[in-house]
Amino acid sequence: MKKKLPQGFLKNCRIVILVVLLAPVGGPFAADKELLDILLSNGAITAEQHRTLMKKPSLSSKDFGSASTPTPSESEEMVARQVDAAIDKNLEQKIDAKIDGKLTDKVAAKIEEEFPVKASYGKKGFRLETRDGNWQTNLQWRAQLRYTNPTSGDYRQVDDFANDTESTFEARRLRMKIGGHGYRPWLGYYFEVDLQPSRDVDNSSAAASARVIDWRITADKWDWAALRVGQWKIDYNRERVDSSGRQQFVERSIVNRIFTIDRQVGVQLRGRLFKNTLADMRYYGGVFTGEGRGVHNDDDGLMWTGRLQWNFFGRDLKWRQSDVEYTELPTGNLAFAAATHEGRCTRWSSSGCGNLDGFARPGSAMDGQFAVDQMVQEFAFKWRGFSVQEEYHWKTVKDDSTGTKYDFTGAYAQAGYFFHHLFPSIPKHLELAFRYAFVKEPNEMNRVLDNTREEFTVGANWFIAGHNNKFTIDFSHLTLEDEFFNRDVEDDRGRLQWDISF
C-alpha cells in the first residue's frame, strides 16, 4: 500500500512558503517565481509544472473573492492548496523508495543477525557455518585436466622406452571434497571422493568407478596432542602428503611410486611442541592396517609409522609446494620418518595394496610374506617467492619365503622461484621450477645388480587464483641404466595440465 507524505512535512512546507510569500520586501506575492524555481531545483515539481504555474497570474485579492487584502489565514489556506497541487508524485515515489530501502536493509540485517546459519565462499569452497561457530561444512569440486606425450606414466623397465607413443588427454583427477567441524571447532572431519579416475583400455569399468579415497575425524583441542582416526595419506613424507593440486609440477617424481606408504586405515597421535621457539617441532605416531585404501586387515600384521619434524625458524610450513603466498619470513623444516610392516604388500598407491616390479602380487602372496622397513629424510624451505624441498629414501623388502632381502634407495630435489621479484618485467603469476630425481632398485632379472633411473624436469606454473586455478607445463628427460643387460636408454616427455577448484 502506498504511503502518504507525513503531515508534519507538508505543514512545514506551507509555513516556509507562507513566510516567503508574505514577506514585506517586494509585496506579499513577490516571491512566487523564486518559490517555483526552488521547487523545480529540488525536484518537487517538474519542468512542465513549472512552466504552467509561471503562466498563471500572481496571487491577488481577486483570488479571494474580495477587493480587500486577504487575511493571513485566507492566504495560508490559498498557499496550502497551491503547494498541495504543486508537489509532484515523483517526490512521493522517491520518499517511498527511500523508506522501502531502509526497511529492506533493516529486515535483511535482522535476518542476517537472527538466522542460525551463514553462507560464504573461500579457499575451501562453499561454506555453511552456524553463528556460534560450532558447526561448519565446506564443499569443493576439483578437476585436473591433462595432456601428455609420449607417455602418461614413468618408464620403469627397458621395454617401456620402446613402447609406442601415447598422446593422451585425460581427466587425471575429478574430486569432491567435504570437510569442516561439528559440535566444537576442534572436532574436525573430512571426506574426499574421486569421481571418475581414468583407466587403460584393458581395465574393467570398475577401475574408473567413483571411490572414497579419504575419510577421517580429527580431535585437535590442544596443539600438543591431537587424535586422528580414519583413512588418509599418512603423514610420512611431504611429496606424497602434499595434495596433487598443490604440486609444483604436473605430477610427483619417479621416487613416489617406490617409497610412498600412501593411504592407510588406522589411528594416529600427533601434535606440536615448543610452538614459536627455535625448538618448535611436530610429531606423528600411528598404527594402521597396512593393507592400503579401503581394505580391512586379513592377518595380525600392522603398519607402524612415526615422523619427527623440526621447524627450525619457529614457524610451521604448510603441506603445499611453491611459494605462491610469498612467505615474508624464512620458514622451513627438517624431518625424519620411518615405517614398518609385515604382510602381502610391497608397495602402496591410491588404489591400495600393490607390488613392486618382480615381486608377487598381493593376491598370490602368503600372509606376512614380505617384511617392509623404510625411512626418509626430508628438508623444505620457503622465503619470498623461493621454495626448495628434497627427500632421501631407504627401503628394504625381505621375502620370508626365500630369506632374501632387497634394498632400494631414491631421492629427489626441486626448487622454484617467482622471478618477478628480481625482474619486474616478468609476470608476477609465473613460477619457474626444476627437479632432479633418481631411484636405485634391484634388477627384475637379477636382484644382485642395480638398475638406476633418473629424472630431469623443468616446469612452469601460471597461477590465476593460487593453487585453486593454475596451468602447469613441464618437460622431463628420463633415463634408465640397466646393468644386467648393460644398456642405457632414455626418452623425453611433455605434459600440460589445468588444475581448477570451485
N, C-alpha and C positions, 0 to 999 in steps of 0.2 A: 504494500500500500504506500502511495506517495506521501511524503511528509510535508506539512505546511511550514512556512517560514515562522520562526519564533516571533511571538508578539513583541517581545522587547526589542528585537531587531528593527521591526517596522516603526515602532514608536520613536526610537532614537533617530531613525532616518527622517521622520516627519518633523521632529523638533529642530534638527540641524537645518533642514531645508527651510523651515518657517523662519528661523532666526536670520538666515541669509536673505530670504525674500523680504522680510520686514525691516531689514537694516536701513537706517536713515540715510546712508550715503547713496545718492542716485535715485532715490524714490523707493517705495515699497516693493516694486517688481523689477527693479533694475538688474537683478542678478539672475533673471530667467536663463539667459544664454550661457552664463558661467555655470549654472547648475546643470544644464543639459550637457555641456562639454565634459563636466566632471563625471556625470553618469555614463557618458559614452566611453570616456577613457578608462573607467573602472569596469567596463563590461556589463553595467547594469541595464543598458539599453543598446539596441542595435543601431547601426548607421541609418537604416531605413526609418526607424522610430525617431531618431534624432532629427532627420530632415522633416518628417511630418510635424513634429512638435514645434520646430523652428518656424514653420509656415503659419502656425496659429498666432493670433494677436496676443499681446501681453495681457495679463490679468488686469481687469479694471472693475470699476463699480458696476458695469453692466453685467458682469458675470455673477453678481449677487442680487440682481433684480431691483436695484435702487440707485438713485443718483448720489447717495451718500457714501462715504468711505466705509468699507466693510469693517466690522468689528474684528478684534483678534480671534475670537472663537470661530467666526464665519470664515476668516482667512485660513485658519488651521484646518478646518473641515475641507475647504476647497483644495488646499495644497495636498492634503492626505489623499483625496480622490485622484489627483493627478499623479502622485507618487505611486499609488497602487497600480494605476494603469500603465505607468512607465517601466515598472520592474519587469525585466524580461524573464521568460521561462527558462532561458539558458542559465541564468543565475541560480534559479532553484535547482536545476539539474546538476550544476557544479557543486552546490552545497550538499545535495543528496549524495553525489558521488563521494565527496569527502567523508560524509557521515558513514556511508556504506563501507568505504575503505577502512576507516578506523575500526568499525565494528568487526569487519572481516579479520583485520590484523589481531584484534583482541581475542576473537574466537580461535584463530589459528594458534596464537600464543598460549591460550588456555589449554587447547588440545595437546600442544607440544609439551606443556607442563604436566598435564594430568595423565596422558596416555602412558601406559606402563612400558611400552616397547618403542625404541627409536631405531631408524634405519639409516645406513650410511654406506659409503664405498671407500675402500682404501687399498693398500698394497696386498692385503689378503683377500680381496674380492668384496662381494656384497656382505654387509654385516647387519645382523639383527641383535639388539642388545637391550636388556632391561635397564631401567633407570637406576636401579640400586646397584648395578654392576655385577650382580651375582650370576647372570646368565648371558652367554654370548655365543653366536654361531656365525662363522664365516664360510661363504660358499664361493669357490673359484673354479673356473674352467680353463684348461690349458691345452694348447695344440703345438706340436713340434713337427714342422713340415720340412722334409729334407730331400735333397738331390745328391747322389753320389756317383762317382765314376773313377776307376773301373770296378770297384767292389764296395759293398756296403759294410764289410767287416774288416778284420785284421788277418793278414796272412800268417799262418802258424806252421805250415809244412811246405817243403819244396814244391809239391804238386799244386799248392794253392796259387803259386806265382804263374803257373802255366794254364790256369783255368781261363775260360772265355770271359771277355769283358762284360760287365754288368753296368748298364746305365739305368739308374733306378730313381724314381720318385716314390716317396713313401711318407705315410703319417707315422713317424717313428714313435711318437707318444701322443695319446689323447687322454687327458686325465680330468677327473673331477675330484676336487679337494673339499672336505668338510671338516672344520675344526673350530675349537673355541673352548669354553669352560662352562661348568654348571655347578649349582649350589653355592660355590665360593670361587673367586677369581683364581685361586691356586689349584683347583681341581680341573685339569685340562684334558681334552680328548681330541682325537684326530683320526680321520678315515681318508684313504685315497684309493680311487678306483681307476684302473687302466681300462678304458672303454673299448679300444679296438687296436691292439698291437698288430703289427704286420707279421706275415708268415711266408714261408717258402712255398713254392707250388706243390712240393711233395709232402707238405704237412697237412694234417687233418684240419677241418674248420675249427676244432676246439682250440687249436694253437692261436687263434685270433679272436677268441671269445673274451668278453669283459671279465675282469678278475679284481678282487680286492687285494691290493698289494701292501697296504699299511692299515693297521688299526691299533690304537694304543690309548691308554689312560695314564696320565702323569699327575702325581700329587707332589707339588713343589712349594709347600708352605714356607719352608726355610731354605735359604741359599745353601747352607752347609749339608743338607740332606734332602733328597727327593727320591721318590719311588715311581718307577715306570713298569707297567705290565702291558703285554700285547705282542704285536708283530711289527717290526720296523727294521730299517737298516741300522745294524748295531754300530754303536759309536766306537769304531775301531780305527779307521783311517779317514783322513779328510777327503781325499779324492772321491771315495765312494759315498760318504755321508753327504757331501755337497750335492744338492739336487741337480739333476740333469738340466734343469732350467736355470741353474746358477753357475754353469761351467764357463771356462774361458775359451774352450774350443768346441767344435761340433760334438765331439764325443770324448770319453775318458781315454787314457793312454793304453798301450798294449799291456801294461802291468796289471790292470784291473782284473782281467779275466782269470789270471792265475792266482791272485792273492786275496781277492775280496772274500769276506765271510757273509756279506750281503744281508738279506732279511732273515731273521730268525724269530721264533716264538719263545717268549720267556719273561724273565723278571730282572730288573736292574736297579741297583742303588747308585746314585750319582749326586754330586754336589760341588760347591765352590768354597774354597777355604782361603783365608787371609786376603779377602777381597780388597782391591785397590792398593795393594802394597807390592813391594818387589818380590814377595814370596807368593803372590797370587797364583792359585792353581785350581784345576778341576780334576776330579777323579770319577771313574766309571768302573763298576764291577758288576758282572751279571752271570746268570746261568740260563742256558737255553736248550731247546731240544736238539739242535744241531742238524735237523733234517731240512732246514730251509723253509721257504714260504709255504703256508697252507698245508703242512703235513704234520700229523701227530707222530710222536716218537714210537717206534716199534721195538725198541730194546731199552736197556737201562743206561745206555751211554748218553752223557750230556756234554754240551759245549760250555766251557768256562772261559770268560773273557775279562780283560782288565785294561784300563787306559789311564795314564797319568799325564796331565798336560800343565806345563808351566807357562803362565802369562808373564813373561819377564819384564814387561813395562807396567804391570799392574792393571792392564786393560784387556778385556776379553775380545777375541777375534771371532766374528760370526762365521758360520759354516757356509761360506759362499766365496766364489773366486772373482777376480777383477776388482780393482778399487774404484768402482763406478761412483761410490759415495764420496770420494775424495776425502780420505781419512786425514784429518788435520794433525793429529798427534801420532807418532810412530807406534804401531801396535803389532805384536807378534806373539808366537808361542813355539815352544819346543815340546814334543810329546813322544812317549813310548807306549806301545800297546802289545798285548800278546793274547793268543787264543789256543786252546787245545780241545781235541775231540776224537772220540773213537766211534766208528760207525761204518756206513756204506759209502759215504760221500768223500770225494777227493777235491771237489770244488763246489762253489755255490753261485747262484745268479738270481735275478728277479723271477726266474721260472722255478727256483727251488734247488733241491739237491741234484748234483750232477757229477761228472767225472772229467778229469784231465785226460788229454790225449794219451792213449796207450794203457790206461787203467780200466778196470772192469766197470761197467755201468752199475748204478745203484741197484737196479732190479735183479742183476745176476750176481752181485757181490754177497758175501756172507755177513751175518751180523758181527759188527765190530772188526771187520777185516782190515780196515785202514785206520791207523793212528796218525792224526794230523796235528802237528805243532808248528806254530808260526809266530812271527814277531815283526814289528815295524817301528822304524824311527822316522819322525816327521818334523818338519820345520815350515813355518808360514809367517809372512810379514807383509804389512801394507803401510803406505805412507804417501799422501799427496799424489794420488793417481798411479803410483807404482805398486806392483804386487809381485810376490815371488813365493813359491812353495815347492817343497820336494819331499819325497818319501823313499826310504830304502827298506826292502822287504827280504825276509828269510822265511823259507817254508820247508818242512821235512815231512815226507809221507812214508810211513812204514807199512809194508804189506805183511801182515801177520801170517798169511798163508805160506809165504816163502821166506820170511825173515829178512827181506831186502829193504833197505832204506834209500830213499831218493831225495836229493837236495835241489831246491830251486832258489834262485836269487833274482832280484829285479829292482829297478829304481827308475824314477823319473824326476825331472826338474823343469819348472816352467816359470816364465816371467812375462809380465805385460805392463804397458805404460801408455798413458794418455799424453801424447807428445804436444798437445795443445798448450800444456803448462810451460813448455820450453819454447815452442814456436807458435805464437797465436794464430798464424795463418792456417795451421792445421785444424780441421773441425774439432770442436771440443767433445763431440759424441763418438769420436773414433778412437779405438784402442788397438794397438798392435801387440802381438804376442809371439813367443817362441817356446817350444817344448822339445826336450830330448828324453828318450826312454830306452831302456834295454831290459831284456829278460834272458836269463840263462836257465835252461831246463834240460832234463835228461832226454837224449835222443830216443825216439819212439822204437827204433830198431835195436839200438844198443845203448842201454841206460848207463854204461860206464862213461860214455862220452857226453859232451855237452853241445847242445845247439844254442846259438846266440842270435837273438833277434834284436833289431834296433829300429827306432822311430825318430825321424827328424820332421818336425811340423812347425810351419809358420801360419799364423792366423790373424784375422782382423774382425773386430766387433763394431757394429754401428748400433749404439743404444738410443732407442727412441723414447722409451719410458723405463729406463733402467733395465734390469733383467726381465721385467714383465713384458717387454716388447723390444726385440732386438733381432738383427740379422748377423749371422756369423758365416765366415768363409775361411776354410783352411786347406792347405796343401801339405801332403806328407810324402816323405821318401822313406820307404820301408825296405829293410834288408834282412836276410837270413844267411847265417854261416853254418852249414851242415858239415860237421867234422867226420861223420861216419861215411858219407858219400863224397866228402871233400869237394863240396860245391858251394859256391856263393851266388845267391840270387837276389834280385832287387826289383822294385817297381815303385811307381808313383800313384798317388790317389788324391782326388779333389772332392771337396764336399761343400755344399751351400745349404744353409738352414735358416728358417724363420721360426722363432720361438715367441709365442704370444700368449698372455694370460688375460682373462677377463674377470 
